[in-house]
Amino acid sequence: MDSLLGDRQSETSTPEGLPDAPNVIDGHRLAGAAGVDVRYSPADGRRIGTFALSDSVDVQAAVTVARRDFPAWASRTAVDRGNVLRRLAQLLDEHADELVDLVGMETGKPRRDRLGELGAAVEMGYFIAGEGRRFYGRTMTSAVPHKSVSLHRVPIGVAGLIVAANTPLPNYAWKVFPALLCGNAAVLKPSENTPLSATRFVELAHEAGVPAGVLGLLQGHGDVAGSALAGGEIDLLSFTGSAAVGRQIAASTGARLVKTCLELGGKNPLVVCDDADLERAADAASLSAFSNAGQRCAAGSRLIVMDAVYEQFCELLLARVERLNVGSGPDDDLGPVVSERQLGHMLDAIDQARSAGVTVLTGGSRLTGTGYAGGCYLAPTLLEQPPRDSVVARDELFGPISALYRVSSFSEAVDEANNTAYGLTGA
């Protein structure tokens, strides 16, 4: 292991040279081979920490250690592995305040949203831990007399896990718990926007009894660290992120026949028929489009409404959207988007729509002034009938932006709903 680490040392020997969110390889907190970067709060722009920048050198080290420790972990019973993961779920719950505070620093979202996400991560842990006692195979009949066919579940090997920033703690839980229960070793690559919470999650996993080499952590930007992990000597790659990056990963892993799981983006339609309960429909549309500041792969970003109820529905929806409180406080409904880069992309898309003559019914601008200084806040935005080839109609923007479409029939609504390159809830 020492030869793989090169000149980089663990925190126990040179803590002052390490970022706040280092790589974690074989239980050692390490600097990245590509240097260090700074994370700023999307709530107010203040510096909240530094994180390691990884490249292929770090990937090789993490994967080598994971492969070394994989056989011993895989040889333990599923019940035993489940008991370790149950302890991790307990630790997540015990450290709830610490974890939700870290996520608050990284994302700026209101506390009740963070607590809900922490609860989802804990429940995922308990559920998957219980699967250790239900690790069933199958026994099937055979065409050969006096014989049967049995199916046994066996670990794959080393899993690369690449996650997004929108719901950090559940994202870690949804990938790490199943991968480890099934007897795999894993290397987690979190978003560069949420490095602190990922570091603490992995530390708690080791405290719970997950062997140090079985779960590693690589920090850094997706185009370098994520690409290096996807192209590394792994046996499985699980990725949550954009469709564009997913296609690149599929091409890389497919060429090597690496088992690949992709959870990609969406441009999700919500159809309001002329016999709908419009009050409930407006409630559902507002929640779907703007919860978590629209940073959900399943967000309702296309609202398709029958002509007979269009005006009434728009009035109801606008009233709800304009009542939404934007901010990071306990009474706010949605927080900032996760980074200045993301916000800039959204504002560019809205400006392009305006230039094309699209009506902005509400929002459409960055929020500034008291409570918003330095933050990445976008007013909840509704656009009316953007052209099909426009960025706001075509691309997943991953923010509090939704578009309204007026249609005359259900068949036209279905055609509009299917007019997307995305699947997900529109599939």
DODOTOR-494562 format. One record per residue (C-alpha): residue number from 1; residue in one letter; x, y, z. Coordinates in steps of 0.001 Angstrom, whole numbers. Layout:
N
REC lumlo torti x y z
REC NUM A X Y Z
...
REM end
This chain:
427
REC lumlo torti x y z
REC 1 M 0 0 0
REC 2 D 2774 2466 820
REC 3 S 4137 2300 -2724
REC 4 L 702 3146 -4100
REC 5 L 418 6217 -1908
REC 6 G 3731 7652 -3004
REC 7 D 4661 10809 -1129
REC 8 R 1160 11403 165
REC 9 Q 845 10696 3861
REC 10 S -2059 10028 6181
REC 11 E -3555 12728 8367
REC 12 T -1948 11221 11423
REC 13 S 1454 12287 10140
REC 14 T 849 15576 8287
REC 15 P -2641 16902 9065
REC 16 E -1888 20512 8212
REC 17 G -1311 19650 4532
REC 18 L -4621 17880 3992
REC 19 P -7886 19273 2663
REC 20 D -10941 19244 4903
REC 21 A -12452 16546 2687
REC 22 P -9553 14239 1749
REC 23 N -9534 10968 -104
REC 24 V -9921 7939 2152
REC 25 I -7962 4909 958
REC 26 D -7324 1885 3172
REC 27 G -8559 3956 6101
REC 28 H -5961 6679 5515
REC 29 R -7034 10290 4946
REC 30 L -4980 11377 1954
REC 31 A -4354 14328 -304
REC 32 G -5263 13926 -3968
REC 33 A -2657 13452 -6666
REC 34 A -4168 16356 -8647
REC 35 G -4149 18867 -5795
REC 36 V -6937 20586 -3893
REC 37 D -9984 22739 -4586
REC 38 V -12261 24968 -2502
REC 39 R -15988 24494 -1848
REC 40 Y -18156 27554 -1278
REC 41 S -21611 27587 289
REC 42 P -24420 28090 -2242
REC 43 A -26401 29767 543
REC 44 D -24115 32752 1075
REC 45 G -20910 32229 -918
REC 46 R -18651 31736 2083
REC 47 R -15795 29272 1955
REC 48 I -16798 26089 3792
REC 49 G -13842 23815 3117
REC 50 T -11388 22262 737
REC 51 F -11442 18892 -951
REC 52 A -8935 16599 -2603
REC 53 L -8619 16425 -6367
REC 54 S -8165 12849 -7542
REC 55 D -6920 11410 -10793
REC 56 S -6051 7977 -12199
REC 57 V -3231 7548 -9663
REC 58 D -5698 7771 -6782
REC 59 V -8164 5501 -8581
REC 60 Q -5511 2835 -9012
REC 61 A -4604 3005 -5326
REC 62 A -8222 2820 -4133
REC 63 V -9200 12 -6504
REC 64 T -6071 -2010 -5685
REC 65 V -6824 -1850 -1959
REC 66 A -10479 -2679 -2539
REC 67 R -9564 -5718 -4641
REC 68 R -7107 -6862 -1963
REC 69 D -9767 -6825 769
REC 70 F -12681 -7980 -1376
REC 71 P -12223 -11770 -903
REC 72 A -12324 -11612 2903
REC 73 W -15424 -9399 2909
REC 74 A -17140 -11568 289
REC 75 S -16471 -14701 2343
REC 76 R -18440 -13362 5315
REC 77 T -22084 -14365 5451
REC 78 A -24763 -11997 4203
REC 79 V -26183 -11952 7729
REC 80 D -22817 -10865 9120
REC 81 R -22427 -8141 6507
REC 82 G -25979 -7024 7237
REC 83 N -25186 -6700 10927
REC 84 V -22296 -4351 10107
REC 85 L -24519 -2264 7866
REC 86 R -27227 -2121 10513
REC 87 R -24662 -578 12828
REC 88 L -23842 1980 10146
REC 89 A -27538 2895 9893
REC 90 Q -27608 3347 13670
REC 91 L -24552 5605 13554
REC 92 L -26107 7739 10831
REC 93 D -29127 8209 13081
REC 94 E -26982 8916 16144
REC 95 H -25006 11551 14228
REC 96 A -28077 13106 12616
REC 97 D -27432 16686 13736
REC 98 E -23818 16605 12587
REC 99 L -24705 15138 9205
REC 100 V -27597 17462 8425
REC 101 D -25432 20447 9397
REC 102 L -22763 19326 6927
REC 103 V -25354 18930 4190
REC 104 G -26693 22377 5088
REC 105 M -23253 23897 4594
REC 106 E -22853 22131 1250
REC 107 T -26325 22612 -242
REC 108 G -28051 25426 1651
REC 109 K -31363 23568 1679
REC 110 P -33823 24070 4575
REC 111 R -33280 21909 7636
REC 112 R -36531 19973 7357
REC 113 D -35503 18793 3890
REC 114 R -32126 17699 5207
REC 115 L -33715 15830 8097
REC 116 G -36039 14053 5688
REC 117 E -33086 12983 3581
REC 118 L -31196 11759 6632
REC 119 G -34224 9683 7552
REC 120 A -34339 8194 4068
REC 121 A -30661 7202 4302
REC 122 V -31172 5579 7704
REC 123 E -34235 3646 6551
REC 124 M -32369 2458 3468
REC 125 G -29646 1161 5756
REC 126 Y -32070 -762 7939
REC 127 F -33904 -2197 4945
REC 128 I -30750 -3392 3186
REC 129 A -29312 -4756 6440
REC 130 G -32467 -6834 6791
REC 131 E -31960 -8198 3301
REC 132 G -28943 -10016 4733
REC 133 R -31481 -12390 6307
REC 134 R -33439 -12718 3050
REC 135 F -30551 -13296 669
REC 136 Y -32451 -15835 -1363
REC 137 G -31382 -17677 -4468
REC 138 R -33713 -19848 -6546
REC 139 T -34196 -23549 -7111
REC 140 M -35728 -24539 -10427
REC 141 T -36810 -27771 -12051
REC 142 S -34534 -29481 -14534
REC 143 A -35277 -31350 -17724
REC 144 V -32830 -34031 -16542
REC 145 P -34319 -36658 -14184
REC 146 H -33248 -36589 -10531
REC 147 K -31569 -33202 -10898
REC 148 S -32467 -29617 -10030
REC 149 V -31046 -26245 -10959
REC 150 S -30106 -23745 -8287
REC 151 L -29280 -20063 -8590
REC 152 H -26846 -18572 -6076
REC 153 R -26065 -14896 -5584
REC 154 V -22349 -14145 -5539
REC 155 P -20440 -10843 -5240
REC 156 I -19167 -9248 -8419
REC 157 G -15965 -7625 -7179
REC 158 V -15029 -3964 -6915
REC 159 A -17848 -1471 -7510
REC 160 G -17313 2126 -8545
REC 161 L -20104 4330 -7149
REC 162 I -20547 7832 -8604
REC 163 V -23301 9990 -7112
REC 164 A -24897 13405 -7581
REC 165 A -25223 16304 -5134
REC 166 N -28998 16767 -5033
REC 167 T -29734 14473 -2053
REC 168 P -26291 13618 -694
REC 169 L -26985 11252 2206
REC 170 P -29632 9127 454
REC 171 N -27439 9010 -2643
REC 172 Y -24588 7498 -634
REC 173 A -26954 5092 1112
REC 174 W -28723 3946 -2050
REC 175 K -25429 2819 -3562
REC 176 V -23142 1891 -671
REC 177 F -25537 -255 1369
REC 178 P -26572 -2626 -1464
REC 179 A -23061 -2902 -2883
REC 180 L -21559 -3875 470
REC 181 L -24377 -6183 1549
REC 182 C -23894 -8189 -1636
REC 183 G -20266 -8764 -664
REC 184 N -18606 -6290 -3014
REC 185 A -15888 -3827 -2167
REC 186 A -16635 -271 -3268
REC 187 V -15033 3055 -4109
REC 188 L -17373 6013 -3625
REC 189 K -16979 9153 -5739
REC 190 P -19312 11903 -4436
REC 191 S -20110 15161 -6161
REC 192 E -17464 17841 -5813
REC 193 N -20271 19939 -4316
REC 194 T -20817 17639 -1305
REC 195 P -17375 16383 -232
REC 196 L -17739 16959 3515
REC 197 S -20827 14831 4063
REC 198 A -19331 12025 1977
REC 199 T -16194 12024 4107
REC 200 R -18213 11695 7284
REC 201 F -20392 8938 5809
REC 202 V -17320 6843 4976
REC 203 E -15765 7508 8397
REC 204 L -18928 6256 10080
REC 205 A -18962 3194 7836
REC 206 H -15460 2295 9026
REC 207 E -16476 2961 12632
REC 208 A -19407 587 12146
REC 209 G -17060 -2222 11148
REC 210 V -16767 -1999 7377
REC 211 P -13119 -2941 6717
REC 212 A -11042 73 5736
REC 213 G -10077 -1314 2346
REC 214 V -13602 -2434 1477
REC 215 L -14998 1105 1235
REC 216 G -12803 3858 -177
REC 217 L -13544 7484 -1015
REC 218 L -12268 9537 -3931
REC 219 Q -12979 13272 -4066
REC 220 G -12721 15544 -7069
REC 221 H -14444 16758 -10213
REC 222 G -16451 14389 -12336
REC 223 D -14633 15046 -15596
REC 224 V -11339 13896 -14045
REC 225 A -11924 11767 -10936
REC 226 G -15266 10356 -12087
REC 227 S -13977 9551 -15550
REC 228 A -10882 7917 -14106
REC 229 L -12992 5732 -11816
REC 230 A -15343 4729 -14638
REC 231 G -12313 3805 -16712
REC 232 G -10512 2022 -13877
REC 233 E -10120 -1681 -13242
REC 234 I -13523 -2077 -11619
REC 235 D -16079 -4850 -12047
REC 236 L -19239 -2771 -11686
REC 237 L -20052 898 -12174
REC 238 S -23151 2555 -10707
REC 239 F -23690 6157 -11779
REC 240 T -26311 8782 -10964
REC 241 G -26108 11958 -12998
REC 242 S -26804 13552 -16346
REC 243 A -27757 11645 -19479
REC 244 A -24830 13163 -21377
REC 245 V -22266 11862 -18888
REC 246 G -24150 8571 -18648
REC 247 R -23692 8024 -22368
REC 248 Q -19958 8612 -22035
REC 249 I -19725 6158 -19155
REC 250 A -21772 3543 -20998
REC 251 A -19402 3780 -23958
REC 252 S -16361 3354 -21699
REC 253 T -17684 512 -19555
REC 254 G -19459 -1172 -22452
REC 255 A -16238 -1487 -24390
REC 256 R -14810 -3448 -21429
REC 257 L -18054 -5371 -20686
REC 258 V -18167 -3901 -17175
REC 259 K -21576 -4326 -15551
REC 260 T -23089 -841 -15514
REC 261 C -26095 699 -13727
REC 262 L -27166 4168 -14856
REC 263 E -29728 6444 -13216
REC 264 L -29930 9449 -15498
REC 265 G -31910 12642 -15894
REC 266 G -35434 13407 -16950
REC 267 K -37616 16032 -18588
REC 268 N -40714 14812 -16872
REC 269 P -44270 15544 -18042
REC 270 L -47253 16126 -15781
REC 271 V -50552 16058 -17676
REC 272 V -53591 17932 -16316
REC 273 C -56801 16659 -17902
REC 274 D -60006 18676 -18197
REC 275 D -61741 16546 -15561
REC 276 A -58952 16926 -12970
REC 277 D -59335 18294 -9449
REC 278 L -57491 21491 -10297
REC 279 E -56703 22480 -6711
REC 280 R -54977 19159 -6101
REC 281 A -53354 19269 -9525
REC 282 A -51880 22699 -8794
REC 283 D -50588 21482 -5431
REC 284 A -48954 18454 -7070
REC 285 A -47447 20470 -9915
REC 286 S -45926 23055 -7585
REC 287 L -44455 20383 -5318
REC 288 S -43131 18332 -8217
REC 289 A -41552 21255 -10045
REC 290 F -40047 23221 -7154
REC 291 S -39303 20958 -4181
REC 292 N -35575 20698 -3526
REC 293 A -35229 23741 -5816
REC 294 G -36119 21529 -8768
REC 295 Q -32929 19526 -8272
REC 296 R -34645 16174 -8741
REC 297 C -34309 13840 -11699
REC 298 A -38082 13232 -11397
REC 299 A -39057 16925 -11170
REC 300 G -42152 17978 -13128
REC 301 S -40435 20281 -15598
REC 302 R -43146 20079 -18302
REC 303 L -46746 20828 -17268
REC 304 I -49140 19842 -20068
REC 305 V -52646 21204 -19562
REC 306 M -55909 20727 -21459
REC 307 D -57169 23879 -23135
REC 308 A -60525 23820 -21327
REC 309 V -58897 24228 -17905
REC 310 Y -55637 25932 -18869
REC 311 E -56449 29449 -17661
REC 312 Q -57941 28298 -14369
REC 313 F -55055 25909 -13687
REC 314 C -52468 28610 -14473
REC 315 E -54138 30993 -12039
REC 316 L -54106 28382 -9276
REC 317 L -50523 27338 -9961
REC 318 L -49192 30902 -10147
REC 319 A -50771 31718 -6800
REC 320 R -48982 28765 -5222
REC 321 V -45621 29460 -6842
REC 322 E -45646 33103 -5840
REC 323 R -46260 32088 -2209
REC 324 L -43158 29901 -2086
REC 325 N -40470 31123 298
REC 326 V -36957 30837 -1084
REC 327 G -34064 30626 1349
REC 328 S -32165 28413 3759
REC 329 G -34214 29153 6844
REC 330 P -36454 26751 8774
REC 331 D -39653 28174 7266
REC 332 D -38459 28287 3659
REC 333 D -39832 26011 946
REC 334 L -36762 25722 -1259
REC 335 G -33131 26705 -1036
REC 336 P -30451 27682 -3542
REC 337 V -29239 25633 -6467
REC 338 V -26049 23804 -5665
REC 339 S -23439 25963 -7409
REC 340 E -22755 29182 -9258
REC 341 R -22036 27178 -12389
REC 342 Q -25451 25505 -12279
REC 343 L -27188 28810 -11663
REC 344 G -25397 30413 -14597
REC 345 H -26514 27617 -16909
REC 346 M -30143 28095 -15841
REC 347 L -30065 31866 -16257
REC 348 D -28563 31483 -19751
REC 349 A -31379 29104 -20719
REC 350 I -34024 31542 -19442
REC 351 D -32394 34464 -21265
REC 352 Q -32367 32459 -24504
REC 353 A -36064 31716 -24057
REC 354 R -36858 35391 -23460
REC 355 S -34911 36343 -26582
REC 356 A -37017 33864 -28551
REC 357 G -40198 35561 -27356
REC 358 V -41180 33078 -24642
REC 359 T -43365 34517 -21887
REC 360 V -41979 34247 -18358
REC 361 L -45078 34015 -16172
REC 362 T -43179 34341 -12900
REC 363 G -39576 34264 -11693
REC 364 G -36838 34053 -14263
REC 365 S -34183 35943 -12343
REC 366 R -31556 35578 -9680
REC 367 L -32664 36611 -6199
REC 368 T -30491 39278 -4617
REC 369 G -30612 41589 -1637
REC 370 T -31290 40845 2014
REC 371 G -30992 37147 2756
REC 372 Y -29655 36273 -683
REC 373 A -26259 37999 -828
REC 374 G -23566 35707 -2179
REC 375 G -26010 32836 -2660
REC 376 C -27134 30866 -5709
REC 377 Y -30861 31587 -5480
REC 378 L -33176 31451 -8485
REC 379 A -36757 32633 -8224
REC 380 P -39182 29775 -8984
REC 381 T -39785 30142 -12695
REC 382 L -42714 29289 -14979
REC 383 L -42404 29688 -18739
REC 384 E -45228 29482 -21246
REC 385 Q -45078 27294 -24348
REC 386 P -41325 27430 -25114
REC 387 P -40396 26079 -28574
REC 388 R -39659 22380 -28646
REC 389 D -36093 22958 -29803
REC 390 S -35275 25482 -27051
REC 391 V -32938 24633 -24188
REC 392 V -35652 25101 -21555
REC 393 A -37975 22709 -23398
REC 394 R -35376 20163 -24453
REC 395 D -32737 19889 -21707
REC 396 E -32842 18887 -18066
REC 397 L -31943 22121 -16264
REC 398 F -32029 20647 -12745
REC 399 G -33409 23756 -11121
REC 400 P -36675 25507 -10150
REC 401 I -37845 25967 -13740
REC 402 S -40948 24490 -15344
REC 403 A -42762 25077 -18619
REC 404 L -46509 25144 -19313
REC 405 Y -48007 23727 -22503
REC 406 R -51609 24148 -23696
REC 407 V -53089 21200 -25613
REC 408 S -56541 20551 -27087
REC 409 S -56883 16808 -26568
REC 410 F -55546 13880 -24620
REC 411 S -53821 12452 -27690
REC 412 E -52052 15796 -28191
REC 413 A -51036 15714 -24523
REC 414 V -49532 12255 -24975
REC 415 D -47648 13405 -28078
REC 416 E -46280 16386 -26145
REC 417 A -45327 14190 -23180
REC 418 N -43457 11806 -25471
REC 419 N -41599 14621 -27201
REC 420 T -38393 14138 -25245
REC 421 A -35138 12260 -25500
REC 422 Y -35373 11363 -21815
REC 423 G -37026 8405 -20135
REC 424 L -37331 8247 -16343
REC 425 T -40879 9200 -15277
REC 426 G -41709 9984 -18899
REC 427 A -40895 6452 -20040
REM end
